[in-house]
Every structure is written in structure tokens, then in C-alpha cells.
Amino acid sequence: MNFRTLLTLSLALVCATSFAKKKKVELFPDGTPIPAWFSDTTRVNVDQLGQKYVITEHGVRNDSTVIQTEQIQAVIDKAAAAGGGVIVIPKGTFLSGSIFFRQGTHLYLEDGARLKGSDRIRNFRLQTTRMEGQTLKYFSALVNADGLDGFTIAGRGTIDGNGWNYWEEFWIRRQYNRQCTNLEAMRPRLVYISNCKNVTVQDVRLINSPFWTNHIYKTENLRYLGCYIYAPTRGVTPVDPKRGAPSSDAIDLDVCKNVLIHGCYMSVCDDAVVLKGGKGTWADKDTTNGPCSNIIIEDCTYGRVHGCLTLGSESLHDRNVILRRCTVTDANRVLWLKMRPDTPQHYEYVTVEDITGDCNSFLVVRPWTQFFKPEKRDDMPLSTCNNITLRNIKVESKNFFDVGKSDKYRLTDFTFENCDVKDEKNAFNPALIENCTVKNVKINGESPTPALPKGRVPTR
């Protein structure tokens, strides 16, 4: 073998070794590559976002007893007029109603800072917005951003919704009228971000929201990094000490694409991460509605929540959703597929993997009929859940498989793989799902042997 041949072989070996060492390309559940953007959890450097506007240096008093909505808004508008910058909330408590961020402006909360919402609904602007799968007039949130490209909320401080009076009033209304809806209770959200791109919310504490904590509508390239999201799950009203902060969802994604939720803690008195997009018999014909796609929730910790990942109740089409490497403590449900009989729904390519902890139910697929209004539609599509994968699951549960059949939806192509589950109810039955694959599943230490339709054999 001459030198030239030896050199050629050596170079080929080096190239082959280098190629083999390259990180394997990750895929979404439908097999498409996950963009590199999803692996970037680098924090935004606030020092590079422009001039800092410390609100107390621009007419806002460090006084926790007076509402200063107009004064804080004036600082935001001043920064926007000068080309943008960072609105800094310094250490202290500052009361406000709804404030609106402009293009080029950002929010930074210093350690010990608290931006606290007013407990009077009159301090929140009534305007056309998005709520519960509808476009309608409702109250704005405490922090609002619409139509921005490159918006950041950062810092170790707190955005506090001050929800106690709103919660108590809600439960009093429900005691008076069991059919009282969320909208009738008139409560502001904590953060509402709409029609935006390239948004990062990092490290902040988002607590005590009167209504949904974070509501994101028609937004792309959104990251929640290391946030603490909390609302009390009991003890908010003397009407019933068991009651918590009603409808305090952690993060509601409403017609969103490319979302990363990484390293967050969520404990609220409703669902944690919820996918929304519209509701009603004709919801798929409404251009204000739409799908959610390319959603990854990873390395998160859940306290008490109604659902860790919930698709619905106002969803149309959700695709390529991953929940992975999460720890669950006392969650009511982990994956909840809410099926509205009055809405055409399609949930597909959803993967839940590497989950540990304890829960009441792990997988829930049931009809959802709260406040629904069916209408006649001759071409009503049949709702479908397909290509749902649960793997590498090690949990203790009261009801791991809480699944019901219905003539209003179809369940097909589910996979259960590498599941080691303690299950009190022991009701695992893949016969309820068309083309269900079961591999290496242990329920209470044993391989399940459910009755299957004639001619079907479970895959192991």
C-alpha cells in the first residue's frame, strides 16, 4: 500500500468517525427533523436589548399602596418613542392595571421586584381580544404585548396577579349560579402575548393570576425558560376551604407554532400547558382559529395541576407535541385529550416520554361537555386522535388508562412502550383503541393481558 492510498484511507476513517460522533438528529413525532432552535436554552442577555429605563427614575413612585398604571405605561411609551429599550422594575412592589408593551420594548424585573395587578377590574382595559377559543370583547391582561417581533420578559422578580378577591368572587358567583361561566366572572389574565414572533420569558415568577396565567395567541418561536408558575390550589375562599384559584392555567397556547417550555415549575388550580385554537361546530371555518404545532415541553416539574399536558377543551388541530423528561407530583392527569362533541378536533403525533412521579390518571380521553353548544352540520368531520405515543413511563397512579369510546371520535395508532406503572384501578385495555401497540408494559409488575377484538393479538 503506497503513501497516497494510506492517506486516503486515513482521511476516510477520520471523516467516518467524525460523522458517527455527530449528535443524532432529533425528530418530531411525525418524523420531521426538530430544528436546532429547540435545543437553544441560552438566556437572552438583557444588557444587549438597549437602554434601560428604571421606572422609578421616570416618574413612578416606589409605593405599594397606589395604582400607577398610567405612569408605568408612560415609561414604556417613552422607551418605544426613543427606539426601544428595557423597562426595569426595581426592588419593591408596584401596583398597576393593564400595561401594553410596544415594538422594541422589553420587561425586566430585578430580584425582589414585584409588579402587582390591581384587584379592581375597572383598571383593566376592555377591548377586542381572544378568550376561551373565541375572538370577543374582554378585559386585557396585566402585561400585554401584541404584534411584536423580539419581545422578552426576564429577571428574578415577580409578576403577581393579586387574585384573591377575584377568586373569592368567582366562587360566590358559582354558589349563587352553578352555570356561571369564566367570562361572566370578569377576571384579568396575568400575561397576554398575541401575534408576536421570537418571544422569550425567562426566570421570572408568575403567580396568583386572577384567571389564566399566560395566554399566548397566534405567536411563533416562543420560549419559556426556567419560570416559576404558581397559583394556590386550595384555601382561597371561606365559602369552601378546598377551593383554589379557579382557571389559573399555567400556559395556554392558542394557535401557536414552534414553542419550547424548558425547565419550568408549574403548580396551578387548573391545567398546566394547554393547547387551544377554537371551539364550536363551525370553528374550523373561522380564520381567527387555527392549529397548534411543534410544541416541546421538557425538563419541567409539576406540582398539583389538573392536567400536565391538555389538548382542549378549545382545540381544533394539534400536531407534533412532545412532553418529555418531566417529574410529576400529585397531578390529577398527565396527558388529557378533551374531546368536544360540538367541535371538529384532530390530535395527532403526540409523544409523552421519560415521565416519573405520581398522578391520579395518566392518560385521559373522554368527551368534554362543559358549556358546549352543538349545532346541526351535515358535513361535520369525525374527531380523531392518532399516533399518540407513551413510552419510558414510571409512575404510580390511581387510574393509568382512563379512556372511553364514543361515536363522536375515533382513537387509532396509539403506542405504549417501556411503561412500568403501579395502577390501582388496573383498567388498561388497548382494545378500546384501533391499531394499538403494546411493548414491554408492566402494570403492577405484570404484563397486561386485556381482551382484544377477535382476530387481534397484542404486540409485545
C-alpha positions in Angstrom: 0.0 0.0 0.0 1.5 3.3 -1.1 1.5 6.5 0.9 -1.3 8.2 -1.2 -3.6 5.2 -0.6 -2.8 5.1 3.1 -3.5 8.8 3.4 -6.8 8.5 1.6 -7.9 5.6 3.8 -6.9 7.5 6.9 -8.9 10.6 5.9 -11.9 8.5 5.1 -11.7 6.8 8.6 -11.4 10.2 10.3 -14.4 11.6 8.4 -16.5 8.4 9.2 -15.6 8.6 12.9 -16.4 12.3 13.0 -19.7 11.7 11.3 -20.6 9.0 13.7 -19.9 11.2 16.7 -22.2 13.9 15.4 -25.4 14.2 17.5 -28.2 12.2 16.2 -30.8 14.5 14.5 -33.9 14.6 16.7 -37.3 14.1 15.1 -40.8 15.3 15.8 -43.4 12.5 16.3 -44.3 12.7 12.6 -40.7 12.1 11.5 -39.7 15.6 10.5 -36.4 17.0 11.9 -36.6 19.2 15.0 -34.9 22.5 14.2 -31.8 23.4 16.2 -33.7 26.4 17.6 -35.4 24.0 20.1 -32.1 22.9 21.6 -31.1 26.5 22.4 -31.9 27.3 26.1 -29.4 30.2 26.3 -30.9 33.1 28.2 -31.4 36.4 26.4 -28.8 38.9 27.5 -30.9 41.8 28.7 -27.8 44.1 28.6 -28.0 43.8 24.8 -31.6 44.9 24.4 -31.0 48.6 24.6 -31.2 51.4 27.1 -32.6 50.5 30.5 -35.5 52.6 31.8 -35.7 52.1 35.6 -39.3 53.1 36.2 -38.5 54.9 39.5 -36.2 57.2 37.5 -39.1 58.2 35.2 -41.9 59.3 37.4 -43.0 56.1 39.1 -43.0 56.1 42.9 -41.8 53.1 45.0 -45.1 52.9 46.7 -47.1 49.7 47.1 -50.3 51.4 48.0 -51.1 53.4 44.9 -52.0 52.2 41.4 -49.6 53.7 38.8 -50.8 52.2 35.5 -50.6 55.5 33.6 -47.1 56.3 35.0 -45.7 52.8 34.1 -47.3 53.0 30.6 -45.7 56.4 30.1 -42.2 54.9 30.7 -43.0 52.1 28.1 -44.2 54.7 25.6 -41.1 56.9 26.2 -38.8 54.0 25.5 -40.7 53.0 22.4 -40.5 56.6 21.1 -36.7 56.6 21.5 -36.3 53.3 19.6 -36.9 50.8 22.3 -35.3 49.6 25.5 -35.8 47.6 28.7 -38.4 48.6 31.2 -36.8 47.8 34.6 -39.0 47.1 37.7 -36.6 47.7 40.6 -36.9 46.1 44.1 -40.2 47.0 45.6 -43.9 46.5 44.9 -45.6 48.4 42.2 -49.4 48.3 41.6 -50.8 48.5 38.1 -53.7 47.8 35.8 -53.2 46.7 32.2 -50.0 47.9 30.5 -49.0 47.4 26.9 -45.5 46.9 25.5 -44.5 48.4 22.2 -42.1 47.2 19.5 -38.6 47.3 20.7 -39.5 47.4 24.4 -38.9 44.6 27.0 -39.6 43.9 30.6 -37.0 43.2 33.3 -37.8 42.5 36.9 -35.0 42.8 39.4 -34.6 40.3 42.2 -37.1 41.5 44.8 -39.2 43.4 42.3 -43.0 42.8 42.2 -45.3 44.1 39.5 -48.6 43.6 41.2 -52.0 43.7 39.5 -54.9 45.8 40.7 -57.7 43.8 42.4 -60.3 46.0 40.7 -61.4 45.0 37.2 -62.0 48.6 36.3 -58.3 49.1 36.0 -58.1 46.6 33.1 -59.0 47.8 29.6 -62.0 46.3 27.9 -61.1 45.6 24.3 -61.3 43.0 21.5 -59.1 40.1 22.5 -59.1 36.3 22.5 -60.7 34.2 25.2 -61.8 30.6 25.5 -61.4 29.9 21.8 -63.3 33.0 20.7 -62.4 36.5 19.5 -64.6 38.9 21.5 -64.5 41.9 23.8 -63.0 41.1 27.2 -60.6 42.5 29.7 -56.9 42.9 28.9 -54.2 41.2 31.0 -51.8 42.9 33.4 -48.9 42.5 30.9 -49.8 42.7 27.2 -47.8 42.5 24.0 -49.3 42.5 20.5 -47.7 42.4 17.1 -44.1 42.5 18.4 -41.0 40.8 17.0 -38.4 40.1 19.6 -40.1 40.6 23.0 -38.5 39.5 26.3 -39.7 39.2 29.9 -36.7 38.4 32.2 -35.3 38.7 35.6 -35.7 37.1 39.0 -38.6 39.2 40.1 -42.3 38.5 40.3 -45.4 39.3 38.3 -48.2 38.9 40.8 -51.8 38.9 39.7 -53.1 39.6 43.2 -56.0 37.3 42.5 -57.6 36.7 45.9 -60.6 39.0 45.6 -61.3 37.8 42.1 -61.2 34.1 43.2 -63.5 34.6 46.1 -66.0 36.5 44.0 -65.9 33.7 41.4 -66.8 31.0 44.0 -69.5 33.2 45.4 -71.0 33.6 41.9 -70.8 29.9 41.4 -72.5 29.3 44.7 -75.3 31.6 43.6 -75.4 30.4 40.0 -73.9 27.0 39.2 -73.9 27.8 35.5 -71.8 31.0 35.9 -69.1 30.9 33.2 -65.5 32.1 33.4 -66.2 35.2 31.3 -69.1 36.3 33.5 -66.9 36.4 36.5 -64.8 39.3 34.9 -61.2 38.5 35.7 -58.0 39.6 34.0 -55.2 37.3 32.9 -51.7 37.8 34.0 -49.8 37.8 30.7 -51.3 38.0 27.2 -49.0 37.8 24.2 -50.6 37.9 20.7 -49.5 38.0 17.1 -45.8 38.0 18.1 -42.6 36.4 17.0 -39.4 35.5 18.8 -40.6 35.8 22.3 -38.7 34.7 25.4 -40.0 34.6 29.0 -37.2 33.6 31.3 -36.5 33.0 35.0 -39.4 35.1 36.3 -42.1 34.2 38.9 -45.6 34.3 37.5 -48.0 33.9 40.4 -51.6 34.4 41.7 -53.2 35.2 38.4 -57.0 36.0 38.7 -57.6 34.0 35.5 -55.3 32.2 33.0 -51.6 32.9 34.0 -50.1 33.0 30.5 -52.2 33.2 27.3 -50.3 33.2 24.0 -52.3 33.7 20.8 -51.0 33.4 17.2 -47.4 33.5 18.2 -44.3 31.8 16.7 -40.9 31.0 18.2 -41.8 31.2 21.8 -39.6 30.1 24.7 -40.4 29.8 28.4 -37.2 29.1 30.3 -36.8 28.4 34.0 -40.0 30.1 35.1 -41.9 29.5 38.3 -45.7 29.5 37.7 -48.0 29.2 40.7 -51.5 29.8 41.9 -52.9 28.3 45.1 -54.9 25.0 44.7 -57.0 25.4 47.9 -57.8 27.8 50.7 -58.7 30.9 48.7 -62.2 31.4 50.0 -64.2 30.8 53.2 -67.1 29.6 51.0 -65.2 26.3 50.7 -61.7 26.0 52.0 -61.0 23.2 49.5 -61.3 25.7 46.6 -58.3 27.0 44.8 -57.6 29.8 42.2 -60.2 28.9 39.5 -59.0 28.6 35.9 -55.4 29.7 36.7 -53.9 27.7 33.8 -50.1 28.0 33.7 -49.6 28.4 29.9 -52.4 28.5 27.3 -51.1 28.1 23.7 -53.8 29.3 21.3 -52.9 28.9 17.6 -49.2 28.8 18.2 -46.2 27.3 16.4 -42.7 26.5 17.5 -42.9 26.6 21.3 -40.3 25.5 23.8 -41.2 25.2 27.5 -38.0 24.2 29.3 -37.1 23.8 33.0 -40.2 25.4 34.4 -42.1 24.7 37.6 -45.9 24.7 37.3 -48.5 24.3 40.1 -51.9 25.8 39.5 -55.5 25.1 40.2 -56.3 24.0 36.6 -54.3 22.7 33.7 -50.6 23.4 33.2 -49.8 23.5 29.5 -53.0 23.7 27.4 -53.3 23.7 23.6 -56.2 25.8 22.3 -57.3 27.0 18.9 -61.1 27.4 18.7 -64.4 25.8 19.6 -67.8 25.2 18.2 -69.4 23.3 15.3 -68.1 25.7 12.7 -64.8 26.5 14.4 -62.7 25.1 11.5 -64.2 27.7 9.2 -63.3 30.7 11.4 -60.0 32.3 10.3 -59.3 33.6 13.8 -58.9 30.0 14.9 -56.3 27.5 13.9 -53.8 24.8 14.8 -51.0 24.4 17.3 -47.9 22.6 16.1 -44.3 21.9 17.0 -44.6 22.1 20.8 -41.9 20.8 23.2 -42.3 20.7 27.0 -39.2 19.3 28.6 -37.3 19.0 31.9 -40.2 20.5 33.9 -41.5 19.8 37.3 -45.2 19.7 38.1 -46.9 20.3 41.5 -50.6 19.9 41.8 -52.3 20.5 38.4 -55.5 19.3 36.7 -53.6 18.2 33.6 -49.8 18.4 32.8 -50.5 18.5 29.1 -54.0 19.1 27.9 -55.3 19.2 24.4 -58.6 21.1 24.5 -61.1 22.0 25.5 -60.9 24.6 22.8 -58.7 22.8 20.3 -59.1 22.1 16.6 -55.8 20.6 15.3 -52.8 19.8 17.4 -49.7 18.2 15.8 -46.2 17.4 16.8 -46.4 17.8 20.5 -43.7 16.4 22.9 -43.8 16.2 26.7 -40.5 14.7 27.9 -38.2 14.3 30.9 -40.6 15.7 33.4 -41.3 14.9 37.1 -44.9 14.8 38.2 -46.2 15.2 41.8 -49.8 14.9 42.7 -51.1 15.8 39.2 -54.7 14.9 38.5 -53.9 13.9 34.9 -50.7 13.8 32.8 -52.0 13.6 29.2 -55.6 14.8 28.8 -57.3 14.7 25.5 -60.5 16.6 25.8 -63.0 15.7 23.1 -65.8 18.2 22.5 -68.8 16.7 20.8 -69.6 20.1 19.3 -66.2 20.7 17.7 -64.2 19.0 14.9 -61.0 18.1 16.5 -57.8 16.3 15.4 -55.0 15.5 17.8 -52.1 13.7 16.1 -48.4 12.9 16.6 -48.2 13.4 20.3 -45.4 11.8 22.3 -45.1 11.6 26.1 -41.9 10.1 27.3 -39.5 9.8 30.2 -42.0 10.7 32.9 -41.7 9.9 36.6 -43.7 10.6 39.7 -47.3 10.1 40.8 -50.7 11.1 39.5 -54.4 10.3 39.7 -54.8 9.4 36.0 -52.1 9.2 33.4 -53.9 9.1 30.1 -57.4 10.5 29.9 -59.6 10.5 26.7 -63.2 11.4 27.4 -65.9 13.6 26.0 -65.8 17.2 27.3 -69.3 18.8 27.5 -68.8 21.8 29.8 -70.6 24.8 28.3 -70.8 23.3 24.8 -73.4 24.2 22.2 -73.8 21.6 19.4 -75.3 22.8 16.1 -76.5 20.9 13.1 -73.8 20.4 10.5 -74.3 17.8 7.7 -70.6 17.6 6.9 -69.3 17.5 10.5 -65.9 15.8 10.5 -65.4 12.9 12.9 -62.9 14.0 15.5 -59.7 11.8 15.7 -56.8 11.1 17.9 -54.0 9.3 16.2 -50.3 8.5 16.5 -50.2 9.0 20.3 -47.1 7.5 21.9 -46.4 7.0 25.6 -43.0 5.5 26.5 -40.5 5.2 29.2 -43.1 5.9 31.9 -42.5 5.1 35.5 -45.4 6.3 37.7 -47.7 5.5 40.5 -51.3 6.2 39.6 -54.9 5.5 40.6 -56.1 5.1 37.0 -53.3 4.9 34.4 -55.7 4.3 31.4 -58.8 6.4 31.7 -60.1 6.1 28.2 -63.7 6.0 26.9 -65.1 5.2 23.4 -67.6 7.4 21.7 -69.3 7.7 18.3 -68.1 11.3 18.2 -64.4 10.5 17.9 -62.0 7.8 16.7 -58.9 6.6 18.5 -56.2 5.0 16.4 -52.5 4.2 16.3 -51.5 4.5 20.0 -48.3 3.1 21.3 -47.4 2.1 24.9 -43.8 1.2 25.3 -41.5 0.6 28.2 -44.1 1.5 30.9 -43.6 0.4 34.5 -46.8 1.5 36.3 -48.4 1.0 39.6 -52.1 1.3 38.9 -54.9 1.0 41.5 -57.7 0.6 39.0 -55.8 -1.7 36.7 -58.1 -1.0 33.8 -55.5 -1.0 30.9 -57.4 -2.1 27.8 -55.8 -1.3 24.4 -58.9 -3.0 22.8 -60.6 0.4 23.1 -58.1 1.8 20.5 -57.7 0.8 16.9 -54.2 -0.5 16.0 -52.8 -0.1 19.5 -49.2 -1.3 20.0 -48.1 -2.5 23.4 -44.4 -3.2 24.1 -42.7 -4.0 27.4 -45.5 -2.7 29.6 -45.8 -3.7 33.2 -48.9 -2.9 35.2 -48.4 -3.7 38.9 -45.4 -5.8 38.0 -47.3 -7.9 35.4 -47.7 -7.8 31.7 -51.3 -6.9 30.9 -53.5 -9.4 29.0 -56.6 -7.5 28.1 -59.4 -8.9 26.0 -58.9 -7.9 22.4 -61.3 -7.9 19.4 -61.5 -11.2 17.6 -58.5 -11.8 15.4 -56.3 -9.2 17.2 -53.2 -10.2 19.1 -51.4 -7.6 21.3 -47.9 -6.7 20.2 -45.2 -7.1 22.9 
